[in-house]
Amino acid sequence: QVQLVESGGGLVQPGGSLRLSCAASGTTVFRDYGVGWYRQAPGKQRELVATISSDRSTNYGDSVKGRFTVSRVNNQKMVYLQMNNLNPEDTAVYYCNAKLTRDDYWGQGTQVTVSS
């Protein structure tokens, strides 16, 4: 059973930056997992933010391309999301995800609020 714990959320002004972190535990094959970030705003469906595969190929949601960067450090079992030039539409709960074949794990989420 993989556990994922997010951190780094908070309140930031428009145009600001935040870095989210996700710490994984409970697996010895973290490097084989595809990992990434999703978000859910009030009244909306959960949507893709960014993913990074085991071979480090990345995929981004259209609304964050060029502003967000996903990365991973396998020997530390960590996943990061660097978010720049944030705007109010980025306000959401951000969830860390790890997938490997039929295994699909989620963290509890961290709130990001972009407001002046």
C-alpha positions as CSV (number, residue, x, y, z in Angstrom):
1,Q,0.0,0.0,0.0
2,V,1.5,3.3,-1.1
3,Q,0.9,6.4,1.1
4,L,1.2,9.9,-0.4
5,V,1.4,13.0,1.7
6,E,1.3,16.5,0.0
7,S,2.6,19.7,1.4
8,G,3.4,23.2,0.3
9,G,0.0,24.6,-0.3
10,G,-1.2,27.9,0.9
11,L,-2.4,31.4,0.0
12,V,-0.5,33.3,-2.7
13,Q,-1.1,36.5,-4.6
14,P,-1.7,36.5,-8.4
15,G,1.5,36.3,-10.2
16,G,3.2,34.5,-7.3
17,S,4.8,31.0,-7.1
18,L,4.4,27.9,-4.9
19,R,6.2,24.6,-4.8
20,L,4.2,21.6,-3.8
21,S,5.8,18.4,-2.5
22,C,4.5,14.8,-2.3
23,A,6.3,12.3,-0.1
24,A,5.6,8.6,-1.0
25,S,6.1,5.6,1.3
26,G,5.1,2.0,1.4
27,T,6.9,0.8,-1.8
28,T,10.3,-0.2,-2.8
29,V,9.6,0.3,-6.5
30,F,8.7,4.0,-6.5
31,R,10.8,4.5,-9.6
32,D,8.4,2.3,-11.6
33,Y,5.3,4.4,-10.8
34,G,3.9,7.1,-12.9
35,V,3.3,10.0,-10.6
36,G,1.8,13.4,-10.8
37,W,-0.7,16.0,-9.8
38,Y,-4.4,16.6,-10.2
39,R,-6.6,19.4,-8.9
40,Q,-10.2,19.9,-8.0
41,A,-11.8,23.3,-7.7
42,P,-15.2,23.8,-5.9
43,G,-18.0,22.6,-8.1
44,K,-15.7,21.2,-10.8
45,Q,-14.4,17.8,-11.7
46,R,-10.9,16.7,-10.8
47,E,-8.5,17.6,-13.7
48,L,-5.0,16.7,-14.8
49,V,-2.3,19.2,-13.8
50,A,0.9,17.3,-14.6
51,T,2.3,13.8,-14.7
52,I,5.8,12.3,-15.0
53,S,6.3,8.7,-16.0
54,S,8.9,6.2,-14.9
55,D,11.1,7.2,-17.8
56,R,10.6,10.9,-16.9
57,S,8.4,11.9,-19.8
58,T,5.9,14.6,-18.8
59,N,2.4,15.6,-19.6
60,Y,0.7,18.8,-18.7
61,G,-2.9,20.1,-18.6
62,D,-3.4,22.8,-21.2
63,S,-4.1,25.5,-18.6
64,V,-0.8,25.1,-16.9
65,K,1.6,24.5,-19.8
66,G,4.6,26.9,-19.6
67,R,3.8,27.9,-16.0
68,F,4.1,24.6,-14.0
69,T,6.9,22.1,-13.9
70,V,6.6,18.5,-12.5
71,S,9.7,16.6,-11.3
72,R,10.6,13.6,-9.2
73,V,13.5,12.3,-7.1
74,N,13.2,8.6,-7.0
75,N,15.8,7.8,-4.3
76,Q,13.9,10.2,-2.0
77,K,10.5,9.0,-3.2
78,M,9.5,12.6,-3.8
79,V,7.3,14.3,-6.4
80,Y,7.3,18.1,-6.9
81,L,5.2,20.7,-8.6
82,Q,6.7,24.1,-9.2
83,M,3.9,26.6,-9.9
84,N,4.8,30.0,-11.3
85,N,2.7,32.9,-12.5
86,L,-0.3,31.7,-10.5
87,N,-3.8,33.1,-11.2
88,P,-7.1,32.8,-9.3
89,E,-8.2,30.1,-11.7
90,D,-5.5,27.9,-10.2
91,T,-7.3,27.9,-6.8
92,A,-8.1,24.3,-6.0
93,V,-7.2,21.3,-3.9
94,Y,-4.1,19.7,-5.4
95,Y,-3.8,15.9,-5.2
96,C,-0.7,13.7,-5.6
97,N,-1.2,10.5,-7.6
98,A,0.8,7.4,-8.2
99,K,-0.1,4.7,-10.7
100,L,1.4,1.3,-11.6
101,T,-0.6,-1.1,-13.7
102,R,-3.8,-1.6,-11.7
103,D,-2.5,0.2,-8.6
104,D,-3.8,3.8,-8.2
105,Y,-3.1,5.8,-5.1
106,W,-4.1,9.3,-4.0
107,G,-3.0,11.7,-1.3
108,Q,-5.3,13.7,0.9
109,G,-4.7,16.9,-1.0
110,T,-3.3,20.3,-0.2
111,Q,-5.2,23.6,-0.7
112,V,-3.9,26.3,-3.0
113,T,-5.6,29.6,-3.0
114,V,-4.6,32.4,-5.3
115,S,-6.1,35.7,-4.2
116,S,-5.1,39.3,-3.6
